[in-house]
Amino acid sequence: MHSETPSASDPMPTEEEASREQQMAELGLSNDSKRFLRRLHLAEKQLNRAFGQAHQDGDLEQRVSQVYHDLYGKG
């Protein structure tokens, strides 16, 4: 069984993360919903980092664009 509480090896949560955890607790979300939202937020952070890198390198931009295209279609 996967524990939803941070372990001793986990870094301390940021203020933003702590706030998000508090909001989820106040809303009474299920563990599955919380886990989904945490993973979604992590994916969003990874995409944002990739976009930041794309603006610096240029060649990564096509790869990031392809990810968005794969996820959301042509729009």
C-alpha positions as CSV (number, residue, x, y, z in Angstrom):
1,M,0.0,0.0,0.0
2,H,1.3,3.4,-1.0
3,S,1.5,6.0,1.8
4,E,0.2,9.5,1.1
5,T,2.3,11.1,3.8
6,P,5.8,12.3,3.2
7,S,8.6,10.1,4.4
8,A,11.8,11.2,6.1
9,S,13.6,11.0,2.7
10,D,11.2,13.3,1.0
11,P,12.2,17.0,0.7
12,M,10.2,19.4,2.8
13,P,7.1,20.7,0.9
14,T,7.2,24.2,-0.4
15,E,4.7,26.7,0.9
16,E,2.8,26.3,-2.4
17,E,2.7,22.5,-2.0
18,A,1.6,22.8,1.6
19,S,-1.2,25.1,0.6
20,R,-2.3,22.8,-2.1
21,E,-2.3,19.8,0.3
22,Q,-4.4,21.9,2.8
23,Q,-6.9,22.8,0.1
24,M,-7.3,19.1,-0.9
25,A,-7.8,18.1,2.7
26,E,-10.4,20.8,3.2
27,L,-12.3,19.6,0.1
28,G,-12.3,16.1,1.4
29,L,-10.8,14.6,-1.8
30,S,-10.2,10.9,-2.0
31,N,-6.6,9.6,-1.9
32,D,-7.0,8.7,-5.6
33,S,-8.1,12.2,-6.5
34,K,-5.2,13.7,-4.5
35,R,-2.7,11.4,-6.2
36,F,-4.1,12.3,-9.6
37,L,-3.8,16.0,-8.9
38,R,-0.3,15.7,-7.6
39,R,0.8,13.8,-10.7
40,L,-1.0,16.3,-12.9
41,H,0.8,19.2,-11.2
42,L,4.1,17.4,-11.6
43,A,3.4,16.9,-15.3
44,E,2.5,20.6,-15.7
45,K,5.8,21.6,-14.0
46,Q,7.8,19.3,-16.3
47,L,6.1,20.8,-19.4
48,N,6.7,24.4,-18.1
49,R,10.4,23.5,-17.6
50,A,10.5,22.1,-21.1
51,F,9.0,25.2,-22.6
52,G,11.5,27.4,-20.7
53,Q,14.3,25.3,-22.1
54,A,12.7,25.5,-25.6
55,H,12.9,29.3,-25.5
56,Q,16.6,29.0,-24.7
57,D,17.6,26.2,-27.1
58,G,15.1,26.4,-30.0
59,D,15.7,22.8,-31.1
60,L,13.7,21.5,-28.1
61,E,10.7,23.6,-29.1
62,Q,9.6,21.1,-31.7
63,R,9.8,18.3,-29.2
64,V,7.6,20.2,-26.7
65,S,5.2,21.2,-29.5
66,Q,4.9,17.6,-30.4
67,V,4.0,16.6,-26.8
68,Y,1.3,19.2,-26.8
69,H,0.1,18.1,-30.2
70,D,-0.1,14.5,-28.9
71,L,-1.9,15.5,-25.8
72,Y,-4.4,18.0,-27.1
73,G,-4.5,17.6,-30.9
74,K,-4.1,20.4,-33.4
75,G,-6.6,22.6,-31.4
